[in-house]
């Protein structure tokens, strides 16, 4: 069972974030887009945190977050967005979907690791 689901269509970003989290003692499951992320979250009840990009094929990160809350009725999992997007309207939509935080790329793991560990505790 993983603690964190990392959802990003960029293999480079997905690997960078996953490798950093693993090096800091966390267990990670990767997903290539929102649809894949939703499927993996359904099959692993141990996931406590989702870190997701916004712009991805098949299903974007905010739509995935909305489905986590509505279709899966999962209000327990924490969701963080990791993206290049900084649009206030998109952030509001994310907040309405229950997203806990918004991190603008590039990923700086050292700056956020203590917060991420608290979210999976």
Residue pairs with C-beta under 8 A, 6 or more apart in sequence:
1 27
1 44
1 45
1 46
1 47
2 27
2 28
2 29
2 44
2 46
2 47
3 26
3 27
3 28
3 46
3 47
3 48
3 49
3 120
4 21
4 26
4 27
4 28
4 29
4 47
4 48
4 49
4 50
4 51
4 116
4 120
5 28
5 29
5 30
5 31
5 37
5 40
5 41
5 44
5 47
5 49
5 50
5 51
5 52
6 14
6 17
6 18
6 21
6 28
6 29
6 30
6 31
6 51
6 52
7 14
7 30
7 31
7 32
7 33
7 34
7 36
7 37
7 50
7 51
7 52
7 53
7 56
7 61
7 64
8 14
8 17
8 32
8 52
8 53
8 56
8 82
9 32
9 33
9 53
9 55
9 56
9 57
10 53
13 53
13 82
13 105
13 107
14 30
14 32
15 30
16 107
17 51
17 82
17 107
17 109
18 28
18 30
20 107
20 109
20 113
21 28
21 109
21 116
22 28
24 109
24 113
24 117
26 116
26 117
26 120
29 40
29 44
29 47
31 37
31 39
31 40
32 56
33 56
33 57
33 58
33 59
34 52
34 56
34 58
34 59
34 60
34 61
34 63
34 64
34 67
35 58
35 59
35 64
36 58
37 50
37 52
37 59
37 61
37 64
38 59
38 64
38 67
38 68
38 71
38 72
40 47
41 47
41 50
41 68
41 72
41 74
41 77
42 72
47 77
48 76
48 77
48 78
48 119
48 120
49 77
49 78
49 79
49 80
49 116
49 119
49 120
50 64
50 65
50 68
50 77
50 78
50 79
50 80
51 80
51 81
51 82
51 116
52 61
52 64
52 65
52 79
52 80
52 81
52 82
53 61
53 81
53 82
53 83
54 60
54 61
54 62
54 81
54 83
54 85
54 90
55 61
55 83
55 84
55 85
59 67
61 81
61 83
62 81
62 90
62 93
62 94
62 97
62 99
65 79
65 81
65 94
65 97
65 98
65 99
66 97
68 74
68 77
68 79
68 98
69 75
69 97
69 98
75 98
78 100
78 119
78 120
79 97
79 98
79 99
79 100
80 99
80 100
80 101
80 102
80 103
80 116
80 119
81 94
81 99
81 101
81 102
81 103
82 103
82 105
82 107
83 102
83 103
83 104
83 105
84 104
84 105
85 104
86 104
91 102
94 102
100 119
101 115
103 112
